[in-house]
Amino acid sequence: MRLGEPVRVTLWAEAARASSMPQKIAGRTLDQGVKIRVMLESIARQITLFKGIVSVQTLERIFGGKDLTFEQLLDFAKTVDVFLNEYVSLLPLEDKTWADLVDVSRKAAEGKPEEDEYRTRVKAGIEGLVGRRSIIEEEKVARMETYPLMLIVFETPEEVAARGAELFKAQLTANPFSNLGLATGSSQLGLYSLLVNMPELFRHVPHFFNLDEYVGLVNRKDTYYQYMRDNFFRPLGIGHDDRRWHIQDWLTTDPTATCVAFEKAIRETGVQLQLFGLGPAPSIHMAFCVPDTPVDSPTHVVSLDERTLEANSRCFMDDHDRQVLGLEPDEDPHRKVLLWKSEPDRYRVQLDHFYGTVIQSMSRHAMNQGVGTALAAERLLMNVTGPNKELALLLMLSGRPTIKASASLLRLHRHAKPEDFTILADVAAARRLPHPYNRPGVHIISREMGVTLEA
């Protein structure tokens, strides 16, 4: 079963089946209670698809003492549908959340609004829940301590890749049995092109863990599995069936169970060096940890926001798409998208194709390491290159860490030496940083972003 629209279709298929059940089976009359039970089972199956922690018994406990009609359960199903498709990663999946969603569905149904108005009310209600949860999470983050980190700025992306390769080599020379955390994205390609020329370096690595993977993509070529296989594992002679390689299964029919198993494996073995990229502003994310992701979150299923889909769209374009959109072969569409949005009438063809064809071909859900998972690694390394990352890098390092920018939460990583969290950036990505941090050199970013040891 895919996530996204097919979830909605399946949910309503179950609802339709429940509401149109025959009045008698084997001579027994089916009362409203039996239909409600079938609906509860349908809802539970959809929720379990994501988290695997809610049973029919849990829902019955939540509904205990509540005089709910079948129609109210249908309303609750619609509310769950919205929640699972757009907000699943932003609230703790516990009894209180499900009980809150019952209240949201009831309030949204007051006055029997039209379908569009009902969904608008549901979204407003859920966003209210998320907002209250965000306040609690921000207060938790505010009480946590940040640690100095090392920022090294280079003139070119090639120099960033070269230093990254040196740091991998230093880690594996000091401890050949280090477990490694790997990332995808254009910022890592230069690094991987150097690492694959050092196969002996990785001979004794017990485990490789990937940050994230899409759920339910149609074409394997678009998966992070294929990215890692092409750019790292196959050149090193590591097969797809090698038990050392851990990446979330893009074909899984139970993403929740996949996330739980992945989290268990990574917690049992630990990671000695974890590689990251940096998501562009305004989300400023690590992996697919969208804004409002809790600071102690484990590996989990996440709903991808529009900005994240836009940022990753370049990986889903073929030559025809680029021709229609007027993009060069390797051009990032980010700036063009901003231009198209600024003059929608003029660029209607581009906008229709971009959102109607390219974005529609992408999965709207992913499985990814949580912030809590990432913070458990011993050492962190982040590669940041290109002008489209300049605002993200500035905001990540400015002010207090915040759940509105999950990458900034990495500054809460507990380490003894600044070099245990190293950011490698080229001058294009560092351009907006205050002097002297925007110049080539080695800088120590303190809590106040105000101390330079070497520049």
C-alpha positions in Angstrom: 0.0 0.0 0.0 1.3 3.4 -0.9 1.1 6.5 1.3 -0.5 9.7 0.2 -3.6 9.6 -2.0 -3.9 5.8 -2.0 -4.3 5.9 1.8 -7.3 8.2 1.4 -8.8 6.0 -1.3 -8.3 2.9 0.9 -9.8 4.5 3.9 -12.9 5.6 2.1 -13.2 2.2 0.4 -13.3 0.7 3.9 -15.8 3.4 5.0 -18.0 2.7 2.0 -17.9 -1.0 2.6 -18.8 -0.5 6.3 -21.7 1.8 5.5 -23.1 -0.4 2.8 -22.9 -3.7 4.6 -26.0 -5.9 4.1 -28.5 -5.8 7.0 -28.2 -9.5 7.6 -25.4 -12.1 7.3 -26.2 -15.8 8.0 -29.6 -14.7 9.4 -28.1 -12.3 11.9 -29.1 -8.6 11.9 -26.1 -6.2 11.7 -26.8 -3.3 14.0 -25.0 0.0 14.1 -22.5 -1.4 16.7 -21.2 -3.9 14.3 -20.7 -1.3 11.6 -18.9 1.0 14.0 -16.6 -1.9 14.9 -15.8 -2.4 11.2 -15.1 1.3 10.9 -12.8 1.2 14.0 -10.9 -1.6 12.4 -10.5 0.4 9.2 -9.2 3.4 11.1 -6.8 1.3 13.2 -5.4 -0.3 10.0 -4.6 3.1 8.5 -3.0 4.4 11.7 -1.0 1.2 12.2 0.3 1.6 8.7 2.2 4.6 10.0 3.1 3.8 13.6 2.1 0.3 14.5 1.1 1.3 18.0 -2.7 1.8 17.8 -5.1 -1.1 18.0 -8.9 -1.3 17.8 -8.8 -1.8 21.5 -6.9 1.5 21.9 -9.5 3.3 19.8 -12.3 1.7 21.9 -10.5 2.9 25.0 -10.3 6.5 23.6 -14.0 6.3 22.6 -15.0 4.8 26.0 -18.0 6.6 27.4 -18.4 8.6 24.2 -21.7 8.2 22.5 -20.5 8.3 18.9 -22.7 7.6 16.0 -21.5 6.0 12.8 -21.5 9.4 11.1 -19.2 10.8 13.8 -16.8 8.0 13.2 -16.8 8.8 9.5 -16.0 12.4 10.5 -13.2 11.1 12.7 -11.9 8.9 9.7 -11.7 12.1 7.6 -9.8 13.9 10.3 -7.4 11.0 10.6 -7.0 11.0 6.9 -5.9 14.7 6.9 -3.6 14.1 9.9 -1.8 11.1 8.4 -1.3 12.7 5.1 -0.1 16.1 6.2 0.8 16.2 9.9 1.8 12.7 11.0 5.3 13.6 12.1 4.3 16.7 14.1 2.4 15.2 17.1 3.3 12.3 19.4 1.2 9.3 18.5 -0.3 8.6 21.9 -3.8 8.3 23.3 -4.1 12.0 24.0 -3.5 12.9 20.4 -6.2 10.5 19.1 -8.6 11.8 21.7 -7.8 15.4 20.6 -8.5 14.4 17.0 -11.9 13.2 18.1 -12.6 16.6 19.5 -11.2 18.3 16.3 -13.5 16.2 14.1 -16.6 17.0 16.3 -16.0 20.7 16.2 -15.3 20.7 12.5 -18.6 18.9 11.8 -20.7 21.4 13.7 -23.3 22.9 11.4 -22.7 20.1 8.8 -20.4 22.1 6.5 -19.5 21.3 2.9 -16.5 18.9 2.4 -14.0 21.7 1.6 -15.0 23.7 4.6 -14.9 20.7 6.8 -11.3 19.9 5.8 -10.4 23.6 6.3 -11.7 23.4 9.8 -9.9 20.1 10.5 -6.6 21.6 9.3 -7.1 24.6 11.5 -7.9 22.3 14.5 -4.8 20.1 13.9 -2.6 23.1 13.4 -3.8 24.4 16.8 -2.7 21.1 18.4 0.6 21.3 16.6 1.1 24.9 17.8 0.5 23.9 21.4 2.9 21.0 21.1 5.5 23.3 19.4 5.4 25.6 22.4 6.2 22.7 24.7 9.0 21.4 22.4 10.5 24.9 22.1 10.6 25.3 25.9 12.4 21.9 26.1 15.0 23.0 23.5 15.5 26.4 25.3 16.6 24.5 28.4 19.2 22.4 26.5 22.8 23.4 26.1 24.6 24.1 22.8 28.2 23.3 22.2 30.9 25.0 20.1 31.4 23.5 16.6 34.0 23.9 13.9 33.2 25.6 10.6 35.7 25.3 7.8 35.1 27.5 4.7 36.7 26.7 1.3 36.8 28.5 -2.0 35.3 25.6 -4.0 33.0 22.6 -3.6 36.0 20.4 -4.7 37.9 21.5 -1.6 34.9 20.7 0.6 34.8 17.2 -0.8 38.6 16.7 -0.4 38.5 17.8 3.3 35.5 15.5 3.9 37.4 12.6 2.4 40.3 13.4 4.8 38.0 13.4 7.8 36.5 10.0 6.8 40.0 8.6 6.3 41.1 10.0 9.7 38.1 8.4 11.4 38.6 5.0 9.8 42.4 5.1 10.4 41.8 5.8 14.1 39.1 3.2 14.3 38.7 0.8 11.3 35.6 -0.6 12.9 33.6 2.6 13.0 30.0 2.5 12.0 29.2 5.2 9.4 26.0 7.3 8.8 25.6 8.3 5.1 23.6 11.1 3.4 22.4 11.8 -0.1 22.1 14.9 -2.2 24.2 16.9 -4.6 26.5 18.2 -1.9 27.8 14.6 -1.2 28.6 13.6 -4.8 32.1 15.1 -4.8 32.9 13.4 -1.5 31.7 10.0 -2.6 33.6 10.3 -5.9 36.8 10.5 -3.8 35.9 7.9 -1.2 35.2 5.1 -3.7 38.8 5.3 -4.7 39.8 4.1 -1.2 38.0 0.7 -1.0 40.5 -0.7 1.6 39.4 2.1 4.0 35.9 0.5 4.3 36.9 -3.1 4.5 36.2 -3.5 8.2 33.3 -1.1 8.6 30.6 -3.1 10.4 27.6 -1.1 9.4 26.5 1.7 7.1 23.3 3.6 7.9 21.5 5.9 5.5 19.6 9.0 6.8 16.4 8.6 4.8 14.4 7.1 2.0 11.2 7.9 0.1 8.1 5.7 0.5 6.5 4.0 -2.4 8.1 5.6 -5.4 7.2 4.0 -8.7 10.7 4.1 -10.3 13.7 2.7 -8.4 16.0 5.2 -10.2 14.5 8.0 -8.1 15.1 6.3 -4.8 18.0 7.1 -2.4 18.7 3.4 -2.5 19.7 3.7 -6.1 21.6 6.9 -5.5 23.7 5.2 -2.8 24.2 2.1 -4.9 25.3 4.0 -8.0 27.5 6.6 -6.2 29.0 4.7 -3.3 28.3 1.0 -2.7 28.6 -0.5 -6.2 31.9 1.3 -6.9 33.2 0.0 -3.6 32.1 -3.5 -4.5 29.5 -3.7 -1.8 26.4 -5.5 -3.0 22.8 -4.6 -2.4 22.4 -7.7 -0.3 25.3 -6.9 1.9 24.0 -7.1 5.5 26.3 -4.1 6.5 24.2 -1.7 4.5 21.1 -0.4 6.3 18.7 1.8 4.3 14.9 2.0 4.8 13.0 -0.1 2.3 11.3 2.1 -0.3 9.0 -0.8 -1.3 7.9 -1.6 2.3 4.1 -2.0 2.8 4.6 -1.2 6.5 6.8 1.9 6.8 6.2 2.0 10.5 7.7 -1.4 11.1 10.6 -0.5 8.8 11.3 2.6 10.9 11.1 0.7 14.2 13.5 -2.0 12.9 15.9 0.7 11.6 15.9 2.6 14.8 16.6 -0.6 16.8 19.5 -1.5 14.6 21.2 1.9 14.8 20.7 2.2 18.5 22.1 -1.2 19.1 25.3 -0.6 17.1 25.8 3.2 17.4 27.3 5.5 14.7 30.8 6.9 15.1 30.6 9.4 12.2 27.3 10.7 10.7 27.3 12.7 7.5 24.6 15.3 6.7 23.6 17.8 4.1 21.6 20.9 4.8 18.1 21.5 3.6 17.5 24.9 2.0 15.5 27.8 3.7 12.9 28.2 4.8 12.7 24.6 6.2 16.4 24.3 7.0 16.2 20.6 7.7 18.5 17.7 8.3 17.4 14.5 6.6 13.6 14.9 6.1 13.0 16.3 9.6 10.4 19.0 8.8 9.7 22.0 11.0 8.2 21.1 14.4 9.9 17.7 14.5 10.5 16.9 18.2 14.1 17.1 19.4 14.0 13.6 20.7 12.3 12.0 17.7 13.4 8.5 16.6 13.4 7.2 13.0 9.9 7.9 11.7 7.5 8.4 8.8 7.2 12.1 7.7 4.9 14.1 5.4 7.0 16.2 3.1 6.2 19.9 2.8 6.0 21.7 -0.5 9.4 23.4 -0.2 11.1 20.1 0.4 9.4 18.6 -2.7 10.4 21.7 -4.7 14.0 21.4 -3.5 14.3 17.7 -4.5 12.3 18.0 -7.7 15.5 18.2 -9.8 16.1 14.5 -9.1 12.7 13.6 -10.7 13.1 15.6 -13.9 13.9 14.0 -17.3 15.1 15.9 -20.4 11.6 16.5 -21.5 10.7 18.1 -18.2 13.7 20.4 -18.4 12.9 21.4 -21.9 9.3 22.4 -21.0 10.5 24.3 -18.0 13.4 26.0 -19.8 16.1 24.5 -17.4 19.7 23.7 -18.3 20.7 20.0 -17.8 22.2 20.6 -14.3 20.3 23.7 -13.3 18.6 23.7 -9.9 15.0 24.8 -10.4 14.8 26.8 -7.1 15.3 30.3 -8.5 13.2 29.6 -11.5 10.3 28.4 -9.3 10.5 31.7 -7.3 10.4 33.6 -10.6 7.4 31.6 -11.9 5.5 32.2 -8.7 6.1 35.9 -8.9 4.4 36.1 -12.3 2.0 33.2 -12.4 0.0 34.4 -15.4 3.2 34.8 -17.5 4.6 31.4 -16.5 1.4 29.4 -16.3 2.7 26.6 -18.6 5.8 26.2 -16.4 3.9 26.2 -13.2 1.3 23.7 -14.5 4.0 21.3 -15.7 6.1 21.7 -12.6 3.3 21.1 -10.1 1.0 19.0 -12.2 3.7 16.6 -13.6 7.0 16.8 -11.8 5.8 17.3 -8.2 2.9 14.8 -8.7 5.4 12.1 -9.6 7.1 12.4 -6.3 6.3 10.6 -3.1 4.9 12.9 -0.4 6.2 10.7 2.4 9.6 9.5 3.5 11.2 7.4 6.3 14.0 9.2 8.0 16.2 9.3 11.1 14.8 11.5 13.8 16.6 14.4 15.5 17.1 12.2 18.5 18.6 9.5 16.4 21.1 11.9 14.8 22.1 13.4 18.1 23.1 10.0 19.3 26.0 9.7 16.8 29.5 10.2 18.2 30.7 12.7 15.6 28.9 14.8 13.0 30.0 16.1 9.6 27.9 18.4 7.4 28.7 19.4 3.8 27.1 22.6 2.6 27.8 23.9 -0.9 26.2 26.3 -3.3 24.4 29.6 -3.2 21.0 28.1 -2.6 22.2 27.1 0.9 23.5 30.5 2.0 20.4 31.6 3.9 19.9 28.1 5.4 23.5 28.1 6.8 23.1 31.6 8.2 19.9 30.7 10.0 21.1 27.4 11.2 24.0 29.1 13.0 22.2 32.2 14.2 20.4 32.5 17.5 19.1 29.6 19.5 18.4 26.2 18.1 14.7 25.8 17.2 12.4 23.1 16.1 11.4 25.3 13.2 14.8 24.5 11.7 15.7 20.9 12.5 19.3 21.3 11.3 19.8 23.9 14.0 19.0 21.2 16.6 22.3 19.5 15.7 24.0 22.3 17.7 22.7 20.5 20.8 24.9 17.5 20.0 27.0 16.7 23.1 30.7 16.6 22.3 34.0 17.3 24.0 35.8 19.1 21.1 34.5 21.5 18.4 35.9 19.3 15.7 33.4 16.5 16.7 30.8 18.6 14.9 32.4 19.9 11.7 30.6 21.9 9.0 32.4 22.1 5.7 31.2 24.9 3.4 32.2 26.7 0.3 32.3 30.5 0.1 29.0 30.5 -2.0 27.2 28.8 0.9 28.9 30.9 3.6 28.4 34.3 1.8 25.8 35.6 4.2 27.6 34.7 7.4 29.1 37.7 9.2 32.8 38.5 8.8 35.1 36.6 9.3 33.0 33.4 9.1 32.3 34.0 5.4 35.9 33.9 4.5 38.1 30.8 3.8 39.6 29.4 7.0 38.9 27.4 10.2 36.4 29.0 12.6 34.9 28.0 15.9 31.3 28.9 16.3 30.5 29.4 19.9 27.0 29.6 21.4 27.0 33.3 20.6 28.6 32.8 17.2 31.3 35.3 18.2 34.7 33.6 18.7 37.2 32.9 15.9 40.2 30.8 16.8 41.7 30.9 13.3 40.7 32.7 10.2 
